[in-house]
Amino acid sequence: MSNLDERTKKGFLVYANSVIKSRAIPSVEDNLKPIHRKILYTLWEDKVYPDKPTKKCATEAGRVLAYSPHGDASVYGALVRLSQWWKLRYPLIEMQGNNGNILGDGAAASRYTECRLSPLGMLMLEDLNKDAVDFKPNYDETTVEPITLPSKFPFLLCGNNSGIAVGLSSDLVSHNFTEVASAIKWYMAHKNECSVADLMQFIKGPDFPTGGIITNGEELLNIYTTGRGTLQIRPHYDITKKGTETAIIFHDLPYGVEIDSGIKEPLKKLVIEEGYEEFKDIDVRKVGPHNFDIIITLNRSADVKKCLEILFNKTRLADSVKVNQTVIVNGEPRLLNLKDLIAAWVNYRSRIIARIAHNDYDKTNHKLTVTLGLQKCLSDIDKLINIVRNAENRAAAHKELKVAFTLNDKQADAVLDMKLSRLSRLDLAELNADEKELEETLAKLKDIIDNEETRYHIISDQLDEIKKILGKDERLTEIHYARPTAGVVSDKPIIKKEWFITSDGVVGADELSASAKTKFVPSNLKQVVFAYQPEDIITYDANGFIYAAGKNDDAELMSGFVRAGKSKIVTVTANGNIKVSAASEYKFNKAERVMRLKEDDALIFADECNDDDTILIYCAETEKVLRLNISDLPIASKLTLGVKTGFASVSSAAIISDNDLLLSVNDKWQAKLVYGKDFNRGDQRGNKGQSVPEDNIRLIKFDDGRDSIYLMPKMGTPFAINRNKVSIKGKMSTGAALSTRMLIDVK
């Protein structure tokens, strides 16, 4: 019996190990399970590229069976998942036809749907034809398949994936690519002194395809440090009233929740079986390709607060997501922290780039060898022809050429393989030019092979290219943090609140004295920002210094901005200089000089930005604005002055997008709202700028979706303007005079 027990135990361990490695747990290199990798490879092999027509899913699923011993139904299910936007933050496959929906409906049969690789899916396979990865025999050894994919796109950090093995599970969550790219770049520049906390400057937390709010953000540091934990998620919602009816509108969902099974069915059960009379109706409305609203209408007598508690407790409108960063590393399952994950992907891509460079080096070196041989033969073409003509066979010609022209085997073979007509056109100058070009190429490839820093530069450039493919890549999931109180962390999430940046520092609205509140706001107010905590706020002074956590060293502050994890910092001076530098150059933990100013100059603007952002610059003297692309501005070091904008003086600046609303107010107190798109993109430095009609215009952006904005007059008390009371107009139109009904009297 003991022998049987031992055999059973051994057999079970073999089975468990097989499930872990071969089916359930994703690989650290590409974050793919074997079936996903087989599907992507099949589409690549069949040339079903993003720019090619789609093919029947039934055909491609059948083709995958050449690499998979499982049935076509399971293959098609895995293929569909790779295309579903609510399951993957960045889908790797595009499908035509019904691929299911977030309600919970399944996809149509494979004979009715078509598929192809998405642009990001193509990036997972790019360089596969350059011998970038190892291959292995398929299950019946009739062909071969890649062990891993080159994974130019960092799917390890950007892709959702989960698996349950025998006694082991994995739950990888998705992150925002823009944040991931910034973290990777920072890691490559500081890997010897990098910590998980450092990387969280850029990766704020998971970014789920279905949006939602992470309500226990204070757990993220522990999760990213240990590699596991649980996140609590709730949706964004609004409460609306129409007549006597009240409705709660939910704009997104916790990740992994389907509307029918997670919300509709539990709500129906609450009403019919448990007698909850507060709920009248539920409706789902699509408001965009990947956006929807869940509208729950309440009965007249219903208490909204109580209804929210019921919905969050008895449906999956409030849900949890497990994080378990277990992956296969060198054939074994390992639990990795955030730094380990980033390091694993960077090291893998570095090896891939080095391997490609090795292959290219060998090919280029062969070409150089042949070129040098042809140079020798060109010295006496007649002799070459006589040797080939009089030789008894190829072997004899090969031997004689080696002796006559001191060639090696490769050179002699290349000469014999070349057509005589080609040889007659050869020119010594052309061969010399080829030699020089090939030697330069070899030097570059040798640099890639030998120098890790060079490979890191290539990775950085490739990440920038991916950013261009993605375009606008906004974070979908918001993060709330619990606030420490007397050493105790509250289990209730805090929300963004107003923080007043004054000339002396940062103060919260709820921290003002009673007398200050009566006077509305501090008289030395510079700006009002929305942030979770003062640690998120960076302030700056006119002398070119920035200060972390809103603190200053007795310097008079100009203004500030809220950190959002963007990759660059832009600064503008009063004399018309602008500079863009990498955010990784800044410590954000003390007072730092951001530029060395001339005596007659002053820092008037600083903010975070990304390459796809634009900056609007206003000159009061000329009544002109410039809207520059951040990507068009050169990257400069932290302490340099930067380059000229084209304006001799600058009055104000703002980072804007086309959909941003800007409040325009002139000296006559005429106000209007202007869309960012009214200001043409892509101005060049040195342009005269775009005209605006108002004298001494103020262009102030509405941040964080607020309905009010503060104005600071030269004389008197600051006040706020109600956004909803000001009309949206074109940039050249005249605003309406402000009246008392447009002002907000906040006490």
N, C-alpha and C positions, 0 to 999 in steps of 0.2 A: 504493500500500500504506500509506503514511504517513497519507493521508487516511482510509483505512479504520480504521487504528489509533486515530486521533483521534476518529472517530465512535464507535468501540467504547468508548473510554475515557469519552467524554461520556455515552453511553447507560448505562454501568455506574454512573457517579456519580449519575445521575438515579434509577436503580433503587435504589441503596444509600440515597440520601437519602429516598426514598419508604418503604422498609422501616423505617428508623430512626424517622421521624416518624409514620408511619401505622399501624404494626403491632407493632413489637418492643419499643420503649423506652417505659416509662410516663411520664406527665406529672407535673411537679413539683406541680401544683395538687392533684390527687386521687390520685396513685399508681395510675392505671388505664390499661391499654391500651385502644385504641378499642373492641375487642370486648366487654370487660368493661363499659365505659360504656354501650354500646348495650343490653346485656342488662339492666342495672339500670334504665335509662331506660324500656325496654319494660315491665318489671314495674310501674314507677311509673305509666306511662301507662295500663296496664290495671287500676290500682288493686288490685294484688295485695299489699296492705299486711300488716304483721305481725298485725294484729287481724282480718284477713279470711281466708276459706277459701283453701286452696291451689288452684292450677290445674295442669292437666297440663303437664309439661315439654315434651311434643311440641308443644302449642299455643303456648306461649310462645317456644320455639325457632323455630317457624315465623314468629311475629310479628316476631322480631328480624331475619329476613331482609329485612324492609322497609328496614332500615338497613345491612345487611351484604351484600356481594356474594358472600360465602363460603357453603359448604353448611351444612345443618342439623347434620351430624355434628360439625363443628368448633365450631359455636355451642353445642351441647349439652355438649361436653367442657369448654368454658370456663365454662358455667353450673354444671356439677357441681363444678369446682374451687372456685368461690366459696362452696360449701356445706361443704367438707371440713375438719373441725376439725384434722386432722393436717397440712394444708397451709397453712391460714390461722390465725393466732393469734386473730383475731376474724372469723369467717365473716360474709359480707354477705348470704347467702341461706340460708333454711331449706328442707330437702327432706324429703318423706315418701317412704318406699320405700328401696330399696337404692342408696345413692350411693357405693358402693365401701367399702373398708376399708384399714387400715394394713398388712394382710398383703400387699396388692398386687392384690387382686381389683378388677375394674372395676365401674362402676355398671350397674344394669339399664337396659334400653332406655327411651328417653324416654317411650314410651307407657305404661310401668308406674310412672312416678314423677311426683310433684307438687312444686311449689315455691311460695315466696313470699318477699318481702323479709324479712330479719331486722331487729330493732330498730336495729342499727347500720347496716345497709344503707339503712334508711329515713332515718337521719341524714345519709347521703351525699347524699340527694336533697332534703332539707328546704329550703324556700324557693325551690324551682325554679319555683313558680308566682308568684313575686314579681319576675320579671324580674331574677333575681340573676346570671345568666350569659348569655353570648352564644350564639346558635344559628347553625347553618350548614346548607346544603342536604345532604340525604343523597346517596348515590352516584349515583342516577339523577334527582335534583332533583325528586322527587315530593312530598317532605315535608321537614321540618327536624329536627335533633337537636342537643343541647347540645354545645358544644366541650369544656367541662369541667363537672364537677358541683360544687355549692356546698361539699361536703365539710366539713360541720360536725364530723364525727368525723375526727381527724387520722390518716387511713389512710396518709398519706405516711410516718409514723414507726411506725405500729402494724401495718402490713400487709406480709406477705411478697410479693415480686414479683420475677420475673427475666425476662430476654429476651435473645435473641441476634440481633443484626442483622448487616449486612455490615461486617466489620471493627470491630465494636463490640458490647459486651455490658453488661448491667445486672443486679445482684443486690442488691436491697434486702431487708434483714432486718427482722423484726418486733421491737418493743419492748413492754414492759409499759405499758399505758395510764396507770396511776396514776403511774408514774415520768415518763412523757412529759408528763402534765398539770402535774406539779410543775416540770419543766424549762421548759415553755412559760411558766408564770407567772413563774418567776425571770427568764427572758429578757426578758419584757415589762417587768419592773421594773428591769432592769440592762443593757439592750441595748447601751448606749454603752460599757460596761466589761466586757462578757461575753466569756469565752473558752470554748474547747471543754472545757478542764479544769474550769471552773466548772460547766458543764452536766452533766459526768459525776459531780458530787455527787448528782445525781438519777437520771440514766439510767446505771445501773451497767454495762449491756451489753445485747446482744440477749436477748430472751425468746422462745424457740421454742415452738410449740404442743406439740411432743413432749418437752419438758423437756430432760434431759441436763445435763452439766457442761462448761462451757467451761474447758479446762485451761490455756490460754495467755492468761489475762486481762491479763497485762502488755502484750499487743499492742494492747489496746483503745484506749489513748490515741493511738497512732500511726494506727490504723485510722480513728478518728473525726476525726483531724486531717487526714489525707490523703484520706479518702473511700474507701479500698480496703485490702484485706488478707485474710488467711485465718485462720479460727478452727478450733481443734482441739476436738472434742467426743467425750466418752465418756458412757455411761449410768451412773446410780446402780445399785448392785448390793449384794446380800447373799449370804453363804455360809451355807448351812444343812446340818445333818446330821440324818438320820433313820435310826437303827440304824447300819448299815455304809455307807449311801449318803450321798454328798455331792452337793449341787446348788448351782449358781450361779444366782441369781434376778436378772435385769435388769429394772428397773422403768420404764425409758423408752428412748429411742433418739436418736441424732443426727438432726438435721433432714434430711428428704429421703430417709431410708432406709426401704425397705419390708422387712417381716420375711421374706417368702418369698425374694425375689431377693437381699436383702442379708445374710441370716443363715442361713436354712434350707438353701438350695441350696449356698452355700459350705461349710457344715458337713458336709452330706452328701458333698460332693466330698472333703473332708478325710478322712472316715472310709473311704469306699469306694475312692477312687482313690489317695489318698496314704498310706493305712495308719495314720492316727492312731487309736489304740485307746483313748485316754483318755476319749472321749465315748460315752455310752451312749444318751441319748435327749434330745429337745427337745420342749417343750410350750409352748403359748401360752394363757394364761388371762386372760379379761377380768375386771377387778376394779372396773370403774366405767364410766360412759358414755364417758369419755375416758382411761381408765387400763387398763393391761394389764401382765402379767408374762410374761417369757420365761424359762422354767425349763429349764436345761441340766443334765441329770443326768450325773455322772461315774462311770466305773468305779472299783472299789475301790482299785486301785493308782495312780490318777491323782494327780499333783502339782497342787494347786489353782493355785499361783502360775504354774506352767508353762502350764496350761490357759488362764488369763487372758491370758497373753502371746500364745498361739496365736490366741485368739479376737479379740484386738485387732489383731493383725497380718494375719490371713488372712480375716477377715470384715469387715463394715462396722459392727461394734459400736463401733469407733473410726473416726471419719470427720472430714473437714474440710468447712467451709462457707465459700465465698468471699463477701466483702463488696465490692460495687462500687456506690457510690452515684451512678451515672450516671442522669440524668433529662433529660427535655426541658424546657428553660427558654426561653421566648420563641421557640419553634420550632427551637431548636438543642440538641444534646446537650451536657450539662455535668456534670463530676464535682464533687460538693458534699461538704463536710465536715458534721459534725453541727450546728454552729451555722448553716451555710447552709441546711440542711434545715428546721430549726426556724424560722429567719427567713423562709424562703419560704412556709411554711404560715401563719405569723402574718400576714404581709403580704397573702397571698391572702384569708384570712378577714376581715381588716380592710377590704379593698376590697369584699368581698361585703356586709359589714354596712353600709358607707357607701353602696353602691349601693342596697340595700334602703331605707335611710333617705332617700335622694334620691327614690326612687319614692313612698314614703309621704309625704314632704314635699310633693311636687307634688299628690298626691291630697287631702291635708289642706288645703293652700292653696286648692285649688279649692272645697272645702266651705266654707271661711271666706269666700271671695269670694261664693259663693251666699248664705250666711247674711247677710252685710252687705247684699246686694241685696234679700233678703226683708224685712229690717228697714226699708229705705226704702219698699218697697211697702206694708208693713203700716200705714204712717202714713195711707194713704188707699185703702182697699180698694175703695170705690165707684168712685173714679177709675180704678183698675186694671181693674175689670170693664168699665167703659164703653169704655176704650181697646181692650180685646181684642174686645168685642162689636161695636163700630162699625168696626173695621179691615177693609179689603177682603180682606186675606190675611195670612198669617203674617209675611211680610216687612214689610208696612206696620205691623203691630202691634209687631214687633221694633224698628223704627225709632222709633216714637212712644214706646214705653216707655223707650228710652234717653234721649230728650229730656226726658220728663215727670218721670222719677225719677233722672236722671243715673246710669244704669246702663251697665256695659260689656257687650260681646257675650256673655260667659259668663253674666252675671247675667240678662240679658234672655232668653237661651235657657232658663235654669233656671226662670224664672217661667212662660214659655209652656209648658214641658213638665209643669208641676205641675198636678195635678187641682184643680179649684175646691174640692172637698170638703176636700182637704188644706189648702188655703190658709185656709179658714174656721176651721180649728182652730188655726191658728198663734197663738201668744201672744208678745207682745213680751218678757216675762220669760224664756220658754223660749229664744227666739232669743238673748237676751243671755247666758244660761248657756252655750248652745252656742258662742257667740263666745269666751267666756273659756276654755272647755275646749279649743277648737281652737287658740287662741293658745298655751296651755300645751304642747299637743302639738307645735306647730311649734317652740317653743323647745327642747324635748327633742331633736327630730329634728335641729335645727340644731346642737346641741351634739355629737350623734353624727357628723354630717357634718364638722364643723370640728375636733374634738378627737380625736386618736389615743388619748389616755389613756382617754377614755370608751369607745371601741371596744374597747380592751384589757380594760376592766372587763366588758364584755359577753362577750368571749371567755372570760374567767375564769369567769363565771357559767355559761356554756354547758358548759364542761368539768366543772364541779361537777354539772350536771344529768346529763351522760353517766355520771359516776361512780355516780350513784344507779341508773341503768339497768343498769350492769354488776354492781353489788353487790360481792361479795367478788372481788377481782382480785389474787390472790396471784401472785408471780413463780414461774414454772415451771422456769426454767433457772438453775442455780447457776454461780457463777464462781469459779475458783481462779486464784491468781496465783503466779508463780515468785518466789522470794525472793532478793534480792541477797546474795551472799557474796563478800567481798573484791573488790568491783567486778565480779563475774561473775554474770550472771543464769542460774540453773539452768533446765534444760529440763523439770524435774519439777515438777508443780504442788504447792503446799502446801495443807494442809487447815486448817480451823479448829482452834484449840487453846485450852487453858485459859490465861487471863491473870488473875493475882491483882491486884485493886484493893485496895491497902493505904491507910492514912491518909497515907502519904508519896508514893504514886504507883503506877504500874503495873509489874508484873514478870511475866515469863513463867515457867511451871512449870519449863521446861528451863534457866532462867537462875538458879535458886536455888542457893545454895551447898550443899555436901554436908551441912553441919550443919543448914541450914534444912530440907532434904529429910528428914533423919532425924526432925526435929520435925514433920513432915507439911506444914505451911504456916506462913507468917509469923503471929506472934501478933497483929499489928495488921491482920489481914485484914478487909476491909469487904464484898467481894463477889467472886465468881468469874464471869467472862464468857467466852464463846466468840467468837473473832475471828480473822481472818487475820493481822492485824498491829496494833501499838499505835496506828497512825494512824487506825484505825477506831473507837477507843475515846474517848468523851468522859466526863470525870469532873466532879464538882461538890463544892463545900464548903457548909457550913452558912450561910455569909455571903452566899450568892446569886451565886456565881461558878461558871462552867464553864470547863474546861480542855481544850484539844485534845491529842490524842495521849497522853492520860494524864498530862500534865505539870502541875505546880502550882508556885506561887511561895511555897513554904514554908507553905502553908495546909494544915490537916488536912482530908483528903478525907472525904466522907460515903459516896459510892458512885459509880456511873457507868452508862453504857449504850453499846451498840454501834450505830453509825450504820448505817441501812438505807435511807436516801434517802426517808424519809417526809416529808410536806409540812408537818407542824406539830410544835411542841415544847410539851409540857405540864409544868408545874411545880406542886408542892404544898408548902405550908409547915406547920410544926408547929401553928400557930394556926388551921388550917383554911381557908386561902386556896388557891384553885386558879386557874391562868392557862393559857390556850392562846394561843400566838402562832405566826406563820408562820415556818417554818424558814429562809426566805429572809432574815430579819432577822439571822441569825447568820452570822458569818464562819467559825467553826470553825477558826481558824488561830492563835489566841492566847487568853489569859485574857479572858473576857468576863463582865460583870455581866448577869445574866438578870432580876433584880428588885431593887428597893430595899426592904429589909426593915425592919420596926420593930425597936426594940432588943430586945424580948422574944420575937422570932420567929426561926425558922431554916428554911432550905431542907432538906427531908427527902427529896424525890423529884423526879427529872427524867427524861424519856424522849421519844423520838420517837413520833408517832402520826399516823393519818389520820382523816378524818371518820367512817369506818365502824368505828373502834375504840371500845372502852369502857374506862373506868378504874375499878378497884375500890379503894375507900378504906376504911381500918379505923381505928376509934377504940377504944382499949383501955379508956378510962374508962367508956364506955357499953356496950361489947361489941356494937357495931353496925357494919355495913358499908353503904356506898352504892356502887351501880354506875351510873355516869353515862355517857351517850352523849357522846362528844367533840363530835359535831355540834350538841348542845344547848347547848354552852358558848360564850359570846361570844369573839370574837377580840380580843385586847388587844395593845398594843405590848410590846416586849421588856422594858422597864424598869418597867412597872406591877406592882402587887401582885396584881392579878386580882380575883376575886369570892369570896364565902364559899361553902364547900361545904354548910354547914348544921351541921357539927360544930364544936364549940368547940376541939377538939384532934384531931390526926390522928397515928396511930402509924406507919402504913405505907401504901403504895399500889402498884398494879401495873396495867399495860396488859394486858388479857385478852380472849380470845374465848371462845365457848361451849365449844369443844373443848379449851381449855387445862386442864391438870391443875395444881392448886395443892396444895402440901404444907401441912397444918395441924398445928401442934405447940403444945401448951399447956405450962404451967409444971410439970405432972406428967409431962412427957415422953411424953405420949400422942400418937400420930401417925396421920394418915389422909390419903388423897388425895381431893380434891373437884374435880368438873368445874366449869368456869366457868359453865356453863348453870344450875347450881344457885342461882346468885345472879341474881335477877331483873334484866333490863335495863330501862333507861329510868326509873330513879329521877330525881326532880327535886331540884335544890338546895333545901335547907331541909327535906327529908323527915327523919323521925326515924331512918330507916335500917332495914336488915334485921337480925334477931337472929342471933347465932352463940353456941353454947353454951359454948365454952371460955374460961377465964380467960387473959388475956394471950396471945391467939392470935397465931401467926405465919403469914401467908399468903405463900408463896414459890412463884413460877411456875417450872416446868421449861422452860428455853429450849433451842432448837436440838436437840430430840429426845434430850437426854441422859438417861441412866439413873441418874444420881446428882445429888445436890444438897448443897451445903455449909451447915452450920449453925455459927453463931458464938456459943457460950455467953458469958455475962457473965464467967464464970471458966473457966479451963482452955483447952485446945487446940481449935481448930476441927476438925470432923469431917464426914464425908459420910454420907448415908443412901441405901441402895439402893432405888430406886423400885419395883422388881419385888417387893420384900419387904413393901411397905406396901399395905394394902387400900384400894380405892376405895369411899367411903361417901358418904351424903348430908350436907349441910352441918350438919344438926342432930344427927347421930349422934356418939357418942363414939369417939375413936380408940383404937387398941391401944397398949399400953405398948411403947416401944422396947426392943429387946434387942440383944445384941452381934451376932447374925446379920444384923440389918438395917443394921449399920454397915459402911462400906467403909474399910479401912485402906490408904490410898494412900501409898506411900513415894516 
